[in-house]
Amino acid sequence: MKNFKEKVVAFLRDEEGLELSEYAVAGALIVLGAVAAFTLLGGNVATVIDTIAKKIVVPA
């Protein structure tokens, strides 16, 4: 039992794994932010592109 407790304490004190989880959380937040931005702005961006496309006159 003591050996198990020592392993658990050593695992909790190990910061190397924490770095990986921090990067995973940061990456997930970036992805969620990008998805939210594209979802909220998607319609507006399409409208702007359509407006610009309609104003472009192709020479005959």
mmCIF file as Biopython writes it, N, C-alpha, C and O atoms, coordinates in Angstrom:
data_model
#
loop_
_atom_site.group_PDB
_atom_site.id
_atom_site.type_symbol
_atom_site.label_atom_id
_atom_site.label_alt_id
_atom_site.label_comp_id
_atom_site.label_asym_id
_atom_site.label_entity_id
_atom_site.label_seq_id
_atom_site.pdbx_PDB_ins_code
_atom_site.Cartn_x
_atom_site.Cartn_y
_atom_site.Cartn_z
_atom_site.occupancy
_atom_site.B_iso_or_equiv
_atom_site.auth_seq_id
_atom_site.auth_asym_id
_atom_site.pdbx_PDB_model_num
ATOM 1   N N  . MET A ? 1  ? 0.818   -1.193 0.000   1.0 0.0 1  A 1 
ATOM 2   C CA . MET A ? 1  ? 0.000   0.000  0.000   1.0 0.0 1  A 1 
ATOM 3   C C  . MET A ? 1  ? 0.861   1.255  0.000   1.0 0.0 1  A 1 
ATOM 4   O O  . MET A ? 1  ? 0.525   2.252  -0.639  1.0 0.0 1  A 1 
ATOM 5   N N  . LYS A ? 2  ? 1.978   1.194  0.727   1.0 0.0 2  A 1 
ATOM 6   C CA . LYS A ? 2  ? 2.860   2.351  0.794   1.0 0.0 2  A 1 
ATOM 7   C C  . LYS A ? 2  ? 3.465   2.637  -0.578  1.0 0.0 2  A 1 
ATOM 8   O O  . LYS A ? 2  ? 3.604   3.796  -0.971  1.0 0.0 2  A 1 
ATOM 9   N N  . ASN A ? 3  ? 3.821   1.589  -1.297  1.0 0.0 3  A 1 
ATOM 10  C CA . ASN A ? 3  ? 4.385   1.754  -2.630  1.0 0.0 3  A 1 
ATOM 11  C C  . ASN A ? 3  ? 3.378   2.446  -3.557  1.0 0.0 3  A 1 
ATOM 12  O O  . ASN A ? 3  ? 3.753   3.317  -4.343  1.0 0.0 3  A 1 
ATOM 13  N N  . PHE A ? 4  ? 2.116   2.062  -3.465  1.0 0.0 4  A 1 
ATOM 14  C CA . PHE A ? 4  ? 1.066   2.669  -4.281  1.0 0.0 4  A 1 
ATOM 15  C C  . PHE A ? 4  ? 0.920   4.153  -3.948  1.0 0.0 4  A 1 
ATOM 16  O O  . PHE A ? 4  ? 0.792   4.991  -4.841  1.0 0.0 4  A 1 
ATOM 17  N N  . LYS A ? 5  ? 0.940   4.465  -2.655  1.0 0.0 5  A 1 
ATOM 18  C CA . LYS A ? 5  ? 0.814   5.860  -2.217  1.0 0.0 5  A 1 
ATOM 19  C C  . LYS A ? 5  ? 1.987   6.688  -2.734  1.0 0.0 5  A 1 
ATOM 20  O O  . LYS A ? 5  ? 1.796   7.819  -3.181  1.0 0.0 5  A 1 
ATOM 21  N N  . GLU A ? 6  ? 3.182   6.144  -2.678  1.0 0.0 6  A 1 
ATOM 22  C CA . GLU A ? 6  ? 4.362   6.850  -3.181  1.0 0.0 6  A 1 
ATOM 23  C C  . GLU A ? 6  ? 4.245   7.113  -4.680  1.0 0.0 6  A 1 
ATOM 24  O O  . GLU A ? 6  ? 4.618   8.184  -5.158  1.0 0.0 6  A 1 
ATOM 25  N N  . LYS A ? 7  ? 3.729   6.138  -5.414  1.0 0.0 7  A 1 
ATOM 26  C CA . LYS A ? 7  ? 3.558   6.314  -6.858  1.0 0.0 7  A 1 
ATOM 27  C C  . LYS A ? 7  ? 2.519   7.389  -7.169  1.0 0.0 7  A 1 
ATOM 28  O O  . LYS A ? 7  ? 2.700   8.182  -8.093  1.0 0.0 7  A 1 
ATOM 29  N N  . VAL A ? 8  ? 1.447   7.413  -6.408  1.0 0.0 8  A 1 
ATOM 30  C CA . VAL A ? 8  ? 0.412   8.430  -6.621  1.0 0.0 8  A 1 
ATOM 31  C C  . VAL A ? 8  ? 0.964   9.816  -6.321  1.0 0.0 8  A 1 
ATOM 32  O O  . VAL A ? 8  ? 0.726   10.757 -7.078  1.0 0.0 8  A 1 
ATOM 33  N N  . VAL A ? 9  ? 1.697   9.947  -5.224  1.0 0.0 9  A 1 
ATOM 34  C CA . VAL A ? 9  ? 2.284   11.239 -4.865  1.0 0.0 9  A 1 
ATOM 35  C C  . VAL A ? 9  ? 3.292   11.673 -5.924  1.0 0.0 9  A 1 
ATOM 36  O O  . VAL A ? 9  ? 3.323   12.843 -6.303  1.0 0.0 9  A 1 
ATOM 37  N N  . ALA A ? 10 ? 4.105   10.758 -6.397  1.0 0.0 10 A 1 
ATOM 38  C CA . ALA A ? 10 ? 5.079   11.084 -7.442  1.0 0.0 10 A 1 
ATOM 39  C C  . ALA A ? 10 ? 4.372   11.512 -8.726  1.0 0.0 10 A 1 
ATOM 40  O O  . ALA A ? 10 ? 4.815   12.442 -9.401  1.0 0.0 10 A 1 
ATOM 41  N N  . PHE A ? 11 ? 3.283   10.842 -9.060  1.0 0.0 11 A 1 
ATOM 42  C CA . PHE A ? 11 ? 2.521   11.194 -10.257 1.0 0.0 11 A 1 
ATOM 43  C C  . PHE A ? 11 ? 1.928   12.600 -10.132 1.0 0.0 11 A 1 
ATOM 44  O O  . PHE A ? 11 ? 1.950   13.376 -11.087 1.0 0.0 11 A 1 
ATOM 45  N N  . LEU A ? 12 ? 1.402   12.918 -8.958  1.0 0.0 12 A 1 
ATOM 46  C CA . LEU A ? 12 ? 0.798   14.232 -8.756  1.0 0.0 12 A 1 
ATOM 47  C C  . LEU A ? 12 ? 1.829   15.351 -8.763  1.0 0.0 12 A 1 
ATOM 48  O O  . LEU A ? 12 ? 1.520   16.480 -9.145  1.0 0.0 12 A 1 
ATOM 49  N N  . ARG A ? 13 ? 3.039   15.048 -8.348  1.0 0.0 13 A 1 
ATOM 50  C CA . ARG A ? 13 ? 4.096   16.061 -8.336  1.0 0.0 13 A 1 
ATOM 51  C C  . ARG A ? 13 ? 4.767   16.225 -9.692  1.0 0.0 13 A 1 
ATOM 52  O O  . ARG A ? 13 ? 5.437   17.229 -9.933  1.0 0.0 13 A 1 
ATOM 53  N N  . ASP A ? 14 ? 4.598   15.265 -10.565 1.0 0.0 14 A 1 
ATOM 54  C CA . ASP A ? 14 ? 5.209   15.317 -11.889 1.0 0.0 14 A 1 
ATOM 55  C C  . ASP A ? 14 ? 4.520   16.391 -12.717 1.0 0.0 14 A 1 
ATOM 56  O O  . ASP A ? 14 ? 3.311   16.326 -12.938 1.0 0.0 14 A 1 
ATOM 57  N N  . GLU A ? 15 ? 5.279   17.377 -13.176 1.0 0.0 15 A 1 
ATOM 58  C CA . GLU A ? 15 ? 4.711   18.483 -13.938 1.0 0.0 15 A 1 
ATOM 59  C C  . GLU A ? 15 ? 4.825   18.279 -15.440 1.0 0.0 15 A 1 
ATOM 60  O O  . GLU A ? 15 ? 4.270   19.073 -16.200 1.0 0.0 15 A 1 
ATOM 61  N N  . GLU A ? 16 ? 5.506   17.273 -15.884 1.0 0.0 16 A 1 
ATOM 62  C CA . GLU A ? 16 ? 5.694   17.048 -17.311 1.0 0.0 16 A 1 
ATOM 63  C C  . GLU A ? 16 ? 4.369   16.743 -18.002 1.0 0.0 16 A 1 
ATOM 64  O O  . GLU A ? 16 ? 4.101   17.259 -19.088 1.0 0.0 16 A 1 
ATOM 65  N N  . GLY A ? 17 ? 3.555   15.923 -17.389 1.0 0.0 17 A 1 
ATOM 66  C CA . GLY A ? 17 ? 2.247   15.607 -17.955 1.0 0.0 17 A 1 
ATOM 67  C C  . GLY A ? 17 ? 1.310   16.806 -17.932 1.0 0.0 17 A 1 
ATOM 68  O O  . GLY A ? 17 ? 0.433   16.931 -18.787 1.0 0.0 17 A 1 
ATOM 69  N N  . LEU A ? 18 ? 1.493   17.675 -16.969 1.0 0.0 18 A 1 
ATOM 70  C CA . LEU A ? 18 ? 0.665   18.862 -16.854 1.0 0.0 18 A 1 
ATOM 71  C C  . LEU A ? 18 ? 0.857   19.773 -18.053 1.0 0.0 18 A 1 
ATOM 72  O O  . LEU A ? 18 ? -0.104  20.384 -18.521 1.0 0.0 18 A 1 
ATOM 73  N N  . GLU A ? 19 ? 2.072   19.876 -18.557 1.0 0.0 19 A 1 
ATOM 74  C CA . GLU A ? 19 ? 2.324   20.706 -19.726 1.0 0.0 19 A 1 
ATOM 75  C C  . GLU A ? 19 ? 1.515   20.218 -20.918 1.0 0.0 19 A 1 
ATOM 76  O O  . GLU A ? 19 ? 0.937   21.021 -21.650 1.0 0.0 19 A 1 
ATOM 77  N N  . LEU A ? 20 ? 1.472   18.918 -21.111 1.0 0.0 20 A 1 
ATOM 78  C CA . LEU A ? 20 ? 0.726   18.355 -22.223 1.0 0.0 20 A 1 
ATOM 79  C C  . LEU A ? 20 ? -0.756  18.666 -22.089 1.0 0.0 20 A 1 
ATOM 80  O O  . LEU A ? 20 ? -1.406  19.031 -23.068 1.0 0.0 20 A 1 
ATOM 81  N N  . SER A ? 21 ? -1.290  18.525 -20.895 1.0 0.0 21 A 1 
ATOM 82  C CA . SER A ? 21 ? -2.718  18.810 -20.714 1.0 0.0 21 A 1 
ATOM 83  C C  . SER A ? 21 ? -3.005  20.297 -20.888 1.0 0.0 21 A 1 
ATOM 84  O O  . SER A ? 21 ? -4.073  20.664 -21.378 1.0 0.0 21 A 1 
ATOM 85  N N  . GLU A ? 22 ? -2.072  21.154 -20.493 1.0 0.0 22 A 1 
ATOM 86  C CA . GLU A ? 22 ? -2.263  22.591 -20.705 1.0 0.0 22 A 1 
ATOM 87  C C  . GLU A ? 22 ? -2.305  22.914 -22.193 1.0 0.0 22 A 1 
ATOM 88  O O  . GLU A ? 22 ? -3.133  23.713 -22.631 1.0 0.0 22 A 1 
ATOM 89  N N  . TYR A ? 23 ? -1.421  22.302 -22.967 1.0 0.0 23 A 1 
ATOM 90  C CA . TYR A ? 23 ? -1.447  22.517 -24.416 1.0 0.0 23 A 1 
ATOM 91  C C  . TYR A ? 23 ? -2.745  21.994 -25.023 1.0 0.0 23 A 1 
ATOM 92  O O  . TYR A ? 23 ? -3.295  22.613 -25.934 1.0 0.0 23 A 1 
ATOM 93  N N  . ALA A ? 24 ? -3.230  20.878 -24.536 1.0 0.0 24 A 1 
ATOM 94  C CA . ALA A ? 24 ? -4.484  20.318 -25.049 1.0 0.0 24 A 1 
ATOM 95  C C  . ALA A ? 24 ? -5.654  21.247 -24.748 1.0 0.0 24 A 1 
ATOM 96  O O  . ALA A ? 24 ? -6.509  21.467 -25.607 1.0 0.0 24 A 1 
ATOM 97  N N  . VAL A ? 25 ? -5.698  21.789 -23.543 1.0 0.0 25 A 1 
ATOM 98  C CA . VAL A ? 25 ? -6.777  22.715 -23.181 1.0 0.0 25 A 1 
ATOM 99  C C  . VAL A ? 25 ? -6.677  23.996 -24.005 1.0 0.0 25 A 1 
ATOM 100 O O  . VAL A ? 25 ? -7.689  24.498 -24.493 1.0 0.0 25 A 1 
ATOM 101 N N  . ALA A ? 26 ? -5.468  24.525 -24.163 1.0 0.0 26 A 1 
ATOM 102 C CA . ALA A ? 26 ? -5.292  25.739 -24.960 1.0 0.0 26 A 1 
ATOM 103 C C  . ALA A ? 26 ? -5.696  25.499 -26.411 1.0 0.0 26 A 1 
ATOM 104 O O  . ALA A ? 26 ? -6.359  26.340 -27.018 1.0 0.0 26 A 1 
ATOM 105 N N  . GLY A ? 27 ? -5.306  24.373 -26.963 1.0 0.0 27 A 1 
ATOM 106 C CA . GLY A ? 27 ? -5.686  24.045 -28.336 1.0 0.0 27 A 1 
ATOM 107 C C  . GLY A ? 27 ? -7.187  23.915 -28.492 1.0 0.0 27 A 1 
ATOM 108 O O  . GLY A ? 27 ? -7.756  24.380 -29.480 1.0 0.0 27 A 1 
ATOM 109 N N  . ALA A ? 28 ? -7.826  23.288 -27.526 1.0 0.0 28 A 1 
ATOM 110 C CA . ALA A ? 28 ? -9.285  23.140 -27.579 1.0 0.0 28 A 1 
ATOM 111 C C  . ALA A ? 28 ? -9.975  24.495 -27.503 1.0 0.0 28 A 1 
ATOM 112 O O  . ALA A ? 28 ? -10.967 24.724 -28.195 1.0 0.0 28 A 1 
ATOM 113 N N  . LEU A ? 29 ? -9.462  25.394 -26.672 1.0 0.0 29 A 1 
ATOM 114 C CA . LEU A ? 29 ? -10.054 26.729 -26.577 1.0 0.0 29 A 1 
ATOM 115 C C  . LEU A ? 29 ? -9.889  27.509 -27.876 1.0 0.0 29 A 1 
ATOM 116 O O  . LEU A ? 29 ? -10.799 28.230 -28.285 1.0 0.0 29 A 1 
ATOM 117 N N  . ILE A ? 30 ? -8.745  27.372 -28.521 1.0 0.0 30 A 1 
ATOM 118 C CA . ILE A ? 30 ? -8.528  28.050 -29.801 1.0 0.0 30 A 1 
ATOM 119 C C  . ILE A ? 30 ? -9.489  27.521 -30.851 1.0 0.0 30 A 1 
ATOM 120 O O  . ILE A ? 30 ? -10.087 28.294 -31.600 1.0 0.0 30 A 1 
ATOM 121 N N  . VAL A ? 31 ? -9.637  26.210 -30.906 1.0 0.0 31 A 1 
ATOM 122 C CA . VAL A ? 31 ? -10.558 25.606 -31.879 1.0 0.0 31 A 1 
ATOM 123 C C  . VAL A ? 31 ? -11.993 26.047 -31.601 1.0 0.0 31 A 1 
ATOM 124 O O  . VAL A ? 31 ? -12.721 26.399 -32.529 1.0 0.0 31 A 1 
ATOM 125 N N  . LEU A ? 32 ? -12.403 26.032 -30.340 1.0 0.0 32 A 1 
ATOM 126 C CA . LEU A ? 32 ? -13.758 26.467 -29.997 1.0 0.0 32 A 1 
ATOM 127 C C  . LEU A ? 32 ? -13.980 27.935 -30.346 1.0 0.0 32 A 1 
ATOM 128 O O  . LEU A ? 32 ? -15.052 28.310 -30.821 1.0 0.0 32 A 1 
ATOM 129 N N  . GLY A ? 33 ? -12.971 28.761 -30.112 1.0 0.0 33 A 1 
ATOM 130 C CA . GLY A ? 33 ? -13.078 30.176 -30.468 1.0 0.0 33 A 1 
ATOM 131 C C  . GLY A ? 33 ? -13.210 30.373 -31.965 1.0 0.0 33 A 1 
ATOM 132 O O  . GLY A ? 33 ? -14.007 31.195 -32.417 1.0 0.0 33 A 1 
ATOM 133 N N  . ALA A ? 34 ? -12.432 29.622 -32.740 1.0 0.0 34 A 1 
ATOM 134 C CA . ALA A ? 34 ? -12.514 29.726 -34.199 1.0 0.0 34 A 1 
ATOM 135 C C  . ALA A ? 34 ? -13.873 29.259 -34.703 1.0 0.0 34 A 1 
ATOM 136 O O  . ALA A ? 34 ? -14.463 29.897 -35.575 1.0 0.0 34 A 1 
ATOM 137 N N  . VAL A ? 35 ? -14.368 28.164 -34.169 1.0 0.0 35 A 1 
ATOM 138 C CA . VAL A ? 35 ? -15.685 27.657 -34.578 1.0 0.0 35 A 1 
ATOM 139 C C  . VAL A ? 35 ? -16.772 28.669 -34.225 1.0 0.0 35 A 1 
ATOM 140 O O  . VAL A ? 35 ? -17.667 28.923 -35.031 1.0 0.0 35 A 1 
ATOM 141 N N  . ALA A ? 36 ? -16.701 29.240 -33.040 1.0 0.0 36 A 1 
ATOM 142 C CA . ALA A ? 36 ? -17.694 30.235 -32.634 1.0 0.0 36 A 1 
ATOM 143 C C  . ALA A ? 36 ? -17.631 31.469 -33.532 1.0 0.0 36 A 1 
ATOM 144 O O  . ALA A ? 36 ? -18.668 31.999 -33.930 1.0 0.0 36 A 1 
ATOM 145 N N  . ALA A ? 37 ? -16.424 31.927 -33.851 1.0 0.0 37 A 1 
ATOM 146 C CA . ALA A ? 37 ? -16.279 33.103 -34.711 1.0 0.0 37 A 1 
ATOM 147 C C  . ALA A ? 37 ? -16.840 32.842 -36.097 1.0 0.0 37 A 1 
ATOM 148 O O  . ALA A ? 37 ? -17.567 33.675 -36.638 1.0 0.0 37 A 1 
ATOM 149 N N  . PHE A ? 38 ? -16.510 31.698 -36.679 1.0 0.0 38 A 1 
ATOM 150 C CA . PHE A ? 38 ? -17.023 31.390 -38.012 1.0 0.0 38 A 1 
ATOM 151 C C  . PHE A ? 38 ? -18.536 31.189 -37.991 1.0 0.0 38 A 1 
ATOM 152 O O  . PHE A ? 38 ? -19.221 31.542 -38.951 1.0 0.0 38 A 1 
ATOM 153 N N  . THR A ? 39 ? -19.050 30.636 -36.923 1.0 0.0 39 A 1 
ATOM 154 C CA . THR A ? 39 ? -20.498 30.436 -36.820 1.0 0.0 39 A 1 
ATOM 155 C C  . THR A ? 39 ? -21.222 31.775 -36.719 1.0 0.0 39 A 1 
ATOM 156 O O  . THR A ? 39 ? -22.224 32.000 -37.398 1.0 0.0 39 A 1 
ATOM 157 N N  . LEU A ? 40 ? -20.711 32.656 -35.870 1.0 0.0 40 A 1 
ATOM 158 C CA . LEU A ? 40 ? -21.362 33.950 -35.676 1.0 0.0 40 A 1 
ATOM 159 C C  . LEU A ? 40 ? -21.171 34.885 -36.865 1.0 0.0 40 A 1 
ATOM 160 O O  . LEU A ? 40 ? -22.081 35.635 -37.217 1.0 0.0 40 A 1 
ATOM 161 N N  . LEU A ? 41 ? -20.003 34.843 -37.480 1.0 0.0 41 A 1 
ATOM 162 C CA . LEU A ? 41 ? -19.703 35.764 -38.575 1.0 0.0 41 A 1 
ATOM 163 C C  . LEU A ? 41 ? -19.939 35.163 -39.947 1.0 0.0 41 A 1 
ATOM 164 O O  . LEU A ? 41 ? -19.845 35.871 -40.950 1.0 0.0 41 A 1 
ATOM 165 N N  . GLY A ? 42 ? -20.237 33.898 -40.015 1.0 0.0 42 A 1 
ATOM 166 C CA . GLY A ? 42 ? -20.384 33.212 -41.298 1.0 0.0 42 A 1 
ATOM 167 C C  . GLY A ? 42 ? -21.380 33.873 -42.220 1.0 0.0 42 A 1 
ATOM 168 O O  . GLY A ? 42 ? -21.076 34.105 -43.390 1.0 0.0 42 A 1 
ATOM 169 N N  . GLY A ? 43 ? -22.556 34.180 -41.725 1.0 0.0 43 A 1 
ATOM 170 C CA . GLY A ? 43 ? -23.579 34.822 -42.549 1.0 0.0 43 A 1 
ATOM 171 C C  . GLY A ? 43 ? -23.167 36.207 -42.986 1.0 0.0 43 A 1 
ATOM 172 O O  . GLY A ? 43 ? -23.416 36.592 -44.128 1.0 0.0 43 A 1 
ATOM 173 N N  . ASN A ? 44 ? -22.542 36.964 -42.102 1.0 0.0 44 A 1 
ATOM 174 C CA . ASN A ? 44 ? -22.099 38.316 -42.439 1.0 0.0 44 A 1 
ATOM 175 C C  . ASN A ? 44 ? -21.009 38.292 -43.495 1.0 0.0 44 A 1 
ATOM 176 O O  . ASN A ? 44 ? -21.011 39.120 -44.406 1.0 0.0 44 A 1 
ATOM 177 N N  . VAL A ? 45 ? -20.090 37.364 -43.386 1.0 0.0 45 A 1 
ATOM 178 C CA . VAL A ? 45 ? -19.008 37.266 -44.364 1.0 0.0 45 A 1 
ATOM 179 C C  . VAL A ? 45 ? -19.571 36.905 -45.733 1.0 0.0 45 A 1 
ATOM 180 O O  . VAL A ? 45 ? -19.150 37.469 -46.743 1.0 0.0 45 A 1 
ATOM 181 N N  . ALA A ? 46 ? -20.509 35.980 -45.775 1.0 0.0 46 A 1 
ATOM 182 C CA . ALA A ? 46 ? -21.128 35.593 -47.045 1.0 0.0 46 A 1 
ATOM 183 C C  . ALA A ? 46 ? -21.866 36.773 -47.657 1.0 0.0 46 A 1 
ATOM 184 O O  . ALA A ? 46 ? -21.818 36.962 -48.872 1.0 0.0 46 A 1 
ATOM 185 N N  . THR A ? 47 ? -22.546 37.568 -46.847 1.0 0.0 47 A 1 
ATOM 186 C CA . THR A ? 47 ? -23.260 38.747 -47.341 1.0 0.0 47 A 1 
ATOM 187 C C  . THR A ? 47 ? -22.291 39.765 -47.926 1.0 0.0 47 A 1 
ATOM 188 O O  . THR A ? 47 ? -22.554 40.328 -48.989 1.0 0.0 47 A 1 
ATOM 189 N N  . VAL A ? 48 ? -21.189 40.005 -47.254 1.0 0.0 48 A 1 
ATOM 190 C CA . VAL A ? 48 ? -20.189 40.961 -47.747 1.0 0.0 48 A 1 
ATOM 191 C C  . VAL A ? 48 ? -19.603 40.482 -49.068 1.0 0.0 48 A 1 
ATOM 192 O O  . VAL A ? 48 ? -19.443 41.274 -49.998 1.0 0.0 48 A 1 
ATOM 193 N N  . ILE A ? 49 ? -19.286 39.219 -49.160 1.0 0.0 49 A 1 
ATOM 194 C CA . ILE A ? 49 ? -18.720 38.679 -50.400 1.0 0.0 49 A 1 
ATOM 195 C C  . ILE A ? 49 ? -19.733 38.784 -51.534 1.0 0.0 49 A 1 
ATOM 196 O O  . ILE A ? 49 ? -19.364 39.141 -52.653 1.0 0.0 49 A 1 
ATOM 197 N N  . ASP A ? 50 ? -20.991 38.483 -51.271 1.0 0.0 50 A 1 
ATOM 198 C CA . ASP A ? 50 ? -22.029 38.611 -52.299 1.0 0.0 50 A 1 
ATOM 199 C C  . ASP A ? 50 ? -22.180 40.060 -52.749 1.0 0.0 50 A 1 
ATOM 200 O O  . ASP A ? 50 ? -22.326 40.322 -53.943 1.0 0.0 50 A 1 
ATOM 201 N N  . THR A ? 51 ? -22.148 40.997 -51.818 1.0 0.0 51 A 1 
ATOM 202 C CA . THR A ? 51 ? -22.268 42.416 -52.153 1.0 0.0 51 A 1 
ATOM 203 C C  . THR A ? 51 ? -21.105 42.863 -53.025 1.0 0.0 51 A 1 
ATOM 204 O O  . THR A ? 51 ? -21.305 43.572 -54.012 1.0 0.0 51 A 1 
ATOM 205 N N  . ILE A ? 52 ? -19.909 42.461 -52.674 1.0 0.0 52 A 1 
ATOM 206 C CA . ILE A ? 52 ? -18.729 42.821 -53.471 1.0 0.0 52 A 1 
ATOM 207 C C  . ILE A ? 52 ? -18.812 42.187 -54.849 1.0 0.0 52 A 1 
ATOM 208 O O  . ILE A ? 52 ? -18.503 42.833 -55.850 1.0 0.0 52 A 1 
ATOM 209 N N  . ALA A ? 53 ? -19.223 40.940 -54.907 1.0 0.0 53 A 1 
ATOM 210 C CA . ALA A ? 53 ? -19.319 40.241 -56.192 1.0 0.0 53 A 1 
ATOM 211 C C  . ALA A ? 53 ? -20.339 40.907 -57.110 1.0 0.0 53 A 1 
ATOM 212 O O  . ALA A ? 53 ? -20.129 40.950 -58.322 1.0 0.0 53 A 1 
ATOM 213 N N  . LYS A ? 54 ? -21.421 41.420 -56.574 1.0 0.0 54 A 1 
ATOM 214 C CA . LYS A ? 54 ? -22.443 42.082 -57.389 1.0 0.0 54 A 1 
ATOM 215 C C  . LYS A ? 54 ? -21.961 43.425 -57.914 1.0 0.0 54 A 1 
ATOM 216 O O  . LYS A ? 54 ? -22.418 43.876 -58.964 1.0 0.0 54 A 1 
ATOM 217 N N  . LYS A ? 55 ? -21.037 44.076 -57.193 1.0 0.0 55 A 1 
ATOM 218 C CA . LYS A ? 55 ? -20.539 45.385 -57.612 1.0 0.0 55 A 1 
ATOM 219 C C  . LYS A ? 55 ? -19.421 45.282 -58.641 1.0 0.0 55 A 1 
ATOM 220 O O  . LYS A ? 55 ? -19.083 46.272 -59.289 1.0 0.0 55 A 1 
ATOM 221 N N  . ILE A ? 56 ? -18.854 44.116 -58.795 1.0 0.0 56 A 1 
ATOM 222 C CA . ILE A ? 56 ? -17.777 43.939 -59.772 1.0 0.0 56 A 1 
ATOM 223 C C  . ILE A ? 56 ? -18.396 43.886 -61.161 1.0 0.0 56 A 1 
ATOM 224 O O  . ILE A ? 56 ? -19.289 43.083 -61.432 1.0 0.0 56 A 1 
ATOM 225 N N  . VAL A ? 57 ? -17.902 44.757 -62.034 1.0 0.0 57 A 1 
ATOM 226 C CA . VAL A ? 57 ? -18.402 44.801 -63.406 1.0 0.0 57 A 1 
ATOM 227 C C  . VAL A ? 57 ? -17.345 44.182 -64.304 1.0 0.0 57 A 1 
ATOM 228 O O  . VAL A ? 57 ? -16.191 44.612 -64.319 1.0 0.0 57 A 1 
ATOM 229 N N  . VAL A ? 58 ? -17.749 43.180 -65.040 1.0 0.0 58 A 1 
ATOM 230 C CA . VAL A ? 58 ? -16.829 42.514 -65.957 1.0 0.0 58 A 1 
ATOM 231 C C  . VAL A ? 58 ? -16.889 43.248 -67.290 1.0 0.0 58 A 1 
ATOM 232 O O  . VAL A ? 58 ? -17.967 43.374 -67.872 1.0 0.0 58 A 1 
ATOM 233 N N  . PRO A ? 59 ? -15.732 43.743 -67.793 1.0 0.0 59 A 1 
ATOM 234 C CA . PRO A ? 59 ? -15.751 44.457 -69.079 1.0 0.0 59 A 1 
ATOM 235 C C  . PRO A ? 59 ? -16.162 43.525 -70.215 1.0 0.0 59 A 1 
ATOM 236 O O  . PRO A ? 59 ? -15.792 42.351 -70.249 1.0 0.0 59 A 1 
ATOM 237 N N  . ALA A ? 60 ? -16.932 44.081 -71.139 1.0 0.0 60 A 1 
ATOM 238 C CA . ALA A ? 60 ? -17.424 43.270 -72.260 1.0 0.0 60 A 1 
ATOM 239 C C  . ALA A ? 60 ? -16.416 43.191 -73.374 1.0 0.0 60 A 1 
ATOM 240 O O  . ALA A ? 60 ? -16.670 42.547 -74.392 1.0 0.0 60 A 1 
#
